[in-house]
Amino acid sequence: MCFLKAGDMIQKQQHSLLNKAEEACDLLRKHLESDHVVRVISHNDADGISAAGVICNAISRQKGKFHVTIVPRLKESVISRIRKEKYKLFVFCDMGSASLTELGRLKGDVIVADHHQTIDKEAKSRENMVHVNPHLHGLDGTRDVSASGVSYLISRPMNYPELAGLALVGAFGDMQCVGGMQGINKTILKDGLEAGTVEVREDLKLARMSQEPLYRAISHTFNPAIPGISADEEGSRAFLEKLGISYGVKFRELGNEEKDILKDELIKINPNVFGNVYSIPKEVPQLRNIEDYSKLVDACGKNKKHGVGLSICLGDREKSLEEAEALLERYQDNLAKGIGWIKKEGSTSLRNIQYIYTADQKRKRVMGTISSIGLELGLLDPEKPVIALSRMDNLVKISGRTTQKVTGKGVNLGSALEAASKSFGGTGGGHNIAAGAVVPYKSMENFLHLVDDIVETQTG
């Protein structure tokens, strides 16, 4: 009997995924050669918008045409509308794996470029569909590759390494680069490094530090979070004043000695604030840092300005970029207020989970993000998953967030929210560390208790 070493097994799994992506590329090329307009449907977060950006850029470089729609969920009403369309090729990015049966009924060919673990296991293999998902090849869609990465793999045989940076924008949007790159993300990074389209250097990981006054850059740094400073502009100013550093200047305006002092003091609070910083060297300053690029696109998605985010991914560096910066400022202010709300209100704790609830219009847009930040800042119990609930008329939108330490104990929020939501006529799924669902408002309390029971079973 022959046993594969772990490294050989991973290499085999990655090779298998690359082969499937190449099959999708062949299908895409066939339709482009026939001058068919490609119908692209993608998710509305940073990863989904970036994924659409990667595939549409590749189509443009092939002199092809596309029609894009960005949606929050692949609801039955969305699929019904698409079913009436007469395109020859449909490409679903960052969604579709949970809806293979319905998508297989579309009249044209279908490419699904997804990375979520929720997969329609009842679906039969169809000749008109190529399904590209890392989970089908034994890889982790939570850490190894995002949807924008899967889109990049599909376009990779066309040889556009300049799209590697945009693929990593989505990976940062899905928090896949915390603690460094792994899996297929490393392959994408290597493509970018070898082509000179991506660079890596060691530096402080401060948000938009080339654009913002120093106190705002530090207070708007949430990944990694800086206790006592993140989401607290007053705390940030006090910190800088204590060091004798002017808080109104930008980082590049500091002297070398001041930069060293700032670095040393921030590392004392959180050592992870210094490390690898990834950039696209030929980009405009606002988008050069890949994580900053990701935040701008995410702000567009959170503010329901998906077209603005997609326009940036497709190359607009004027009007759309200016609008996105205004959206990001508004979004960061909402985050700071949301963190302040968590500091004041905390969470309600059950046996195995905790939850937060809001009906506030602005807060609804940041519930998932402030849950993650709240866990990292220690404002929420890091030992329990957070279930964030947002009232949407007669429905409740749910965002589940937890830590890698908790998933290491067996917790899988994607499967927990999927199972619990189905019990109440809702929908749900996602990743082990971050997931979402929608259920009727009247079922909210029972839903929470069922999730609590499921998480207990997962860790038992």
QUIPE-V199780 format. One record per backbone hydrogen bond with DSSP energy under -0.5 kcal/mol. NH is the residue of the N-H (numbers start at 1). CO is the residue of the C=O. Records with the same first field share a line. If there is no record, write none. Layout:
BEGIN
NH=CO, CO
END
This chain:
BEGIN
9=5
10=6
11=7
12=8
13=9
14=10
15=11
16=12
17=13
18=14
19=15
20=16
21=17
22=18
23=19
24=20
25=21
26=22
27=23
28=24
29=25
30=26
31=27
32=28
33=29
34=30
35=32
36=31
38=65
39=37, 89
40=38, 67
41=91
42=69
43=93
44=71
49=45
50=46
51=47
52=48
53=49
54=50
55=51
56=52
57=53
58=54
59=55
60=56
61=57
62=58
63=60
64=59
67=38
69=40
71=42
75=73
79=75
80=76
81=77
82=78
83=79
84=80, 81
85=82
89=37
90=109
91=39
92=111
93=41, 91
94=113
99=96
100=97
103=99
104=100
105=102
106=103
109=88
110=128
111=90
112=130
113=92, 111
114=112, 132
117=430
119=117
120=97
121=119
123=120
129=126
130=110
132=112, 130
133=131
134=114
136=133
137=134
138=135
139=134
141=139
143=140
144=140
145=140
150=146
151=147
152=148
153=149
154=150
155=151
156=152
157=153
158=155
159=156
163=160
164=161
167=163
168=164
169=165
170=166
171=167
172=168
173=169
174=170
175=172
176=171
178=175
180=177
185=144, 182
186=183
187=183
188=184
189=185
190=186
191=187
192=188
193=189
194=190
195=191
196=192, 193
197=192
198=192
199=279
201=277
203=275
205=273
206=204
207=217
209=206
211=208
212=208
214=249
215=247
216=213
217=213
218=214
219=215
220=216
221=218
222=220
223=224
225=222
226=221
227=225
229=226
230=226
231=219
232=229
236=232
237=233
238=234
239=235
240=236
241=237
242=238
243=239
244=240, 241
245=240
249=246
251=209
253=250
254=251
259=255
260=256
261=257
262=258
263=259
264=260
265=261
266=262
267=263
268=264
269=265
270=266
273=270
274=271
275=203
277=201
279=199
280=288
281=279
283=280
287=284
288=284, 285
289=285
290=278, 288
293=289
294=290
295=291
296=292
297=293
298=294
299=295
300=296
301=297
302=298
303=299
304=301
305=300
308=305
309=305
310=306
311=307
312=308
313=309
314=310
315=312
316=311
317=315
322=318
323=319
324=320
325=321
326=322
327=323
328=324
329=325
330=326
331=327
332=328
333=329
334=330
335=331
336=332
337=333
338=334
339=335
340=336
341=337
342=338
343=339
344=340
345=341
346=342
348=355
349=347
350=353
354=385
355=348
356=387
358=389
364=360
365=361, 362
366=363
367=364
370=366
371=367
372=368
373=369
374=370
375=371
376=372
377=373
378=374, 375
379=374
380=374
384=381
385=352
386=401
387=354
388=386, 399
389=356, 387
390=397
391=358
392=395
395=392
396=439
397=390
398=437
399=388
400=435
401=386
402=433
407=403
408=404
409=406
410=407
411=406
413=432
414=431
416=412
417=413
418=414
419=415
420=416
421=417
422=418
423=419
424=421
425=422
426=421
427=438
429=436
431=434
435=400
436=429
437=398
438=427
439=396
440=424
441=394
443=440
444=441
447=443
448=444
449=445
450=446
451=447
452=448
453=449
454=450
455=451
456=452
457=453
458=454
459=455
460=456
END
